[in-house]
Amino acid sequence: MSLPPEIEELFDDANGDLALGDLEAAVEKYRRCTELAPDFFDGWHALGMALMKVGQYPEAIEAGLKTVEMRPNEQLAWSSLSLFYVRAGMIKEAESASGKARILGWGGKVKKD
């Protein structure tokens, strides 16, 4: 997916904020990236991770669900979603997502092409 330069710059700025520990600024910039480019997988994934780091677990889960919807056979998406569920105390859901990540790690598919 080719992104407009302004979204790439915003994403890079958010990554810089994250690296410097300014999590709230990173969340806002990642959120803006996903508003401007709703199909931007990396933006949704980064948003979920940043939301998890600030303790906004329900929103992190929403972002994680968006990533697995976009790329159902992406191991990283399922692994991250599992982590979000763990942090939210939703162990059953975490185990299910983790199982899907394991299947993908073994070379299987969650969703047939």
N, C-alpha and C positions, 0 to 999 in steps of 0.2 A: 504494500500500500504506500503510495507516494503522498506525502503530506505537504500542505502549503508551508512555505518557510516560516510564517508567523507561528504556526502550531509547533513546528520543530523547535523554534527558539523558546517558546513558552514551556515546552516539555524539558528542554535543557535547563532552563531557569529553575524549574521545579526540582529537577535532579540536583542542582546546585544547592537549593534550599535544604533539601533532604540531607545532603552531605554535611552541611553546616549545622544541622540540628534544628532548623526552623521548620518544624513539622507542619504547623498551621498554614504557613505560606505555601509549602509544598502541596498540601491538600487542596488549597484553593486553586492553585495553578493546574494541578492534575484534573481537578473537577472542570475547570474551564476548557482544558484540552478535550475532555470527553463530550462537553457540550458542543464544541466547535467541530469535532470529528467523532461522531457517535460510533463509528466502526473501528476506532483506534484501539486495538487490543492492548498494546503496551501502555497506553494511557489509562485504560481501565485497570490493568494489573497493578500499575504503580499507584493508582488511586486507592485500590484496596489495601495494598501494603501500608501506605501512609495512614489511612484511616485506622487500620489495626494498631499502628504504633501510637496513635493518640487516644486509643481506647474506644473508638466509635465502631464497635463490633457489628451492630446491625447494618450499618452503611457499608462496612467492609465486606460483609457477606453479600449484600446486593451487588457490589462491584464484582465480587468473585463469581457470583451466579451469571453475571453478564459475560465474563470471560469464558466460562465453560459453555455458554450458549453460542458464543461466537466461534469458539474452537473446541468442540467437544472431544477431540482426540489429542489435546495438548496436555501433557503430563504436568507441566508447571502450573497450569490453571487449576487443575484438580488438587495438586499438593497445597497450593496457596489457599484454596477454598477450605480444605481440611483444617489448615492452621487457623483460619478465621473462625471456623466453627469451634475448635478447641478453646480458643481464647474467650469465646462467648459461652462456654460451658455446654455446648450442644454436642455431646460425645457421640451419640448415635449417628448424627449427620456427618460428623467428622470422620468416623470410621467408614461410612459409605463413600465419601469423597476420596479418602485415602485408598480404599480398595480400587476405585477407578484409576487412580494414579498408578497403583501397582500393576494393574492390567496393562496400562499403556507402557509402563517400564519394561514389561515382558514382551512387548511387541504386539500386543493385542489392540483391539479397537473398542471404544465405548459406543461409537455410533458408526454404522456402516456407511461407506461413501455412496 
